[in-house]
Amino acid sequence: MSLLEEARESLQALAAANRAFGALYPGPSAERQPVHTVYGGAQLYRWDITAKLGRSALHALDTYGADPLEFARGVGLIGPGTAAAFPGAGLLRARYEREPAALRKEEPEAWLAFTVHERVRSKLEREPVEDYRIDFEDGFGARPDAEEDAVAESAARELGRSLAEGAAPPFVGIRIKCLNSEWTQRSTRTLELLLSTLLAQTGGQLPPQFLITLPKVTIPEQPRTLVRLLEL
């Protein structure tokens, strides 16, 4: 009798335990995940904030990285002396546009510089921010209740407009204050005001990738309570 046969019961029990663990902890999602999250103070949030950030980034690119070779050198894609060894950027650009496959074969670093530069510009024009969190925590600070109430409602209306205008990033959400003894009441009120105002704006629908950040978690009861608040 082989070991597999002798240990059949033990191996079957292990297989069941492995399946149970896999069901509980399935690993990273196969769905899209944002490559970054931008946290911005709620008092500054406007419906077109991500487009403004994109324009600022494009301005910085045009000011400090308009030359693809210098841009690639600056971010470490090519060595410090490599850019100087190439012919003029204009000649390389013309060749990149005319015969990119040949340039990739003969001058792979130059091809990489132009390809990355082109993709960075395209990304900044199309989708400069993948995930934006309207921040009522460190980016907002401690303010009078009346002021935070007003900002929560205003931010919700701005977000509703951003969604209606198609200006919101693929992932969007809020960061509330923590649920410790000092901030629980304030955080709960902000959550209710923002969500109720937003749902009124959108006809009862939240964005498909709407996320809520709970900061500074110290005990399990804090996220459990947030889940209950959202259920209610």
N, C-alpha and C positions, 0 to 999 in steps of 0.2 A: 504494500500500500504506500502511495506517495505521500509526501508532506502535505500537499494540497488537499488530499483526501482526508488525511488524519486531522487536519486543522479546519475542516469545512465549517464547523459551527462557529469557531472563533473568527474565521474570515468573513462569514456572513454577518456576524454581529459588528465587525469592524466596518464592513461595507454599509450597513445601515447607519452606523454612527457618522461615517463620512458623508452620506447623503443628507443626513439631518444638518450637519455643519454647513454643507454647501447651500442648503435651502435658507439657512439663517444668515450666512455670510457669502453671498454669491460673487463677491469680488467687484472690480470696477465695472460701471455700467458701459454697455456698448453704445449708448446714445452720446450725442455730442456734449463735450464738456468745455466750458470757456477757458481760454488760455490765461486770462487775467480777470481781476475784479477791480473796478474803480470805486472807491468810497468817496462820496462828496457830501459836504454838509447840507442838511435838509434845507436850511435857510437860503442856500444858493441855488437850489434845484429849479431848473426851468425845462420846459418841454423839449427844447432843442439843444440841451447841454452837450450831448454826445457829438452832434454836428459841429458845435463850436470847438470842442476838444480836437476833433479831426482837423479843422482848419488851422488851429494852433500848431498841431503836429506837422502838417504840411508846410506851414511857414518855417518851422524849425528845420525841416528837411531841405527846403529850398535855400535856406540861409547857410546851413552848416554841412549839408550833405548832397548838394546838387550834382556833384561829380560822382558817378557810381564807383569809380576806383578809389577816390578819397573816402567815400562813405564806407566801402568795404574794408579799407585800411583802418578807419576809425573804430569799427566794431570788431576788428580782429579776424575778418574773413581771409585777408591776405596779409603778408608780411609787410613791415614798415618800408622796405626798399622796393617792393614789388611794383607798386604803382608807378614809380619813376622809370622802371625798366620798360614799361609798355609805350607804344607810340601814342599819339594824341588821343584824348578821349573821343573827339569827334570822329576820327577814323575808325576807332573800335566800335563806336555806336553804330556807324553806318554798316559795318560788317556784321554786327550783332543783328541788326534789323534785316540785312540782306541774306545772310547765310549763318544762322545761329548754330546749326549742327557742326559746320566746319570750324567755327570759332571755338566751340566746346571741345572739339578734338585737339586742336592745335594750341589754344590758349585757355585751358580750363579755368584758371583763376580769373581771367578777364570775363569769361562767359558767366562764371558764378557771380561776379560783382554786378554785372548788368542785370542778370536774372533776379537776384535778390532785391536790387534797387527798384526794379520795375514792379515786383510783387509787393514790396513795402508801400510804394506809392499807391498802388491799386487798392490795397487793404485800407489805407488811411482815407482814401476817397470813398470807399464803399461801406466800410464797417470799422471805424476806428476804435470803438469800444464794444467788447463782446458781452460784458456783464457790468451793470451799474447798480450800486447800492446806495439808496437815499439814506443818509446817515443821521440818526438822532442821538448817537453816542459821542465818541471823542470828537468827531467832526462838527458837532453841534454844541455840546457842552450843557452845563446846568443853566437853565433860563427860567423866568417866571412861568407858571402854569398857563396863564392866558397867552403868552407868546408861543409856547410849544403847541398849544391847541390850534392856534391860528396857522402855524407853519405846517402842522400835520394835515390840515384841511387844504391849504394852498398847494402843498406838494402833491396831494392826491389829485387835485384838479389838473395840475400841470402834467402829471403822469397820464391821466386820462386823455388829455389832449395829445400827448406824445404818441400814445397808442393809436388814437384816431388818425393822426397825421402820418402814421407809419414811420415815425422818427425814433421809436424806442429800440434799444439794442435787443439781440435775441434773448438775453437773460437780463432780468431786472428785478429789483426788490428793495427791501428796507433793512436797516440795522436799527433795532430798538435798543434802549438801555438795558442793562442787565437786570435780572430778577432777584436781586439781593434785598435785604430788609429796607434799604434806603430808597430803591428805585422801582420796586414792583408796582406800586399804585400808578406812578407816572408812566411807566412803560406800558402797562395795560391800557391806560387811557389813550396814549398815542397810537397804539395798535388798533384800537377800536375806531378812533376817529378817522385814521387814514384809510383803513379797509372799508368802512361803511361809506365814506365819501367817494372812494374809488369805485366801489360796486355800484353806487348810484349813478356815477358817470358812464359806466360801461354796460349798464343793463344787467348787472349781476354776474358778470364774467371777469375772472382774473386772467392775466396773460398765462400762456401755457407753461412758461418757465419763470414763474414768480417765486422769489426766494426770500426767506426771512432769516437774518443773521441774529442769533442770540449770543452776545459777547460775554466774556469773563464768567463762564460756567464754573461753579465751585462744588455743587452738589447735584445728584441725579434728579432731585425734585424740581429743579429749575426748568430743564427741558421738558420734563413730564408735564409741568404746569403749563408751559407754552402750548404743547400739543392739546391740552384740555381747553385752553382759551380759544384756540383755533377751531376746535370741534364745536364750542358754544357759539 
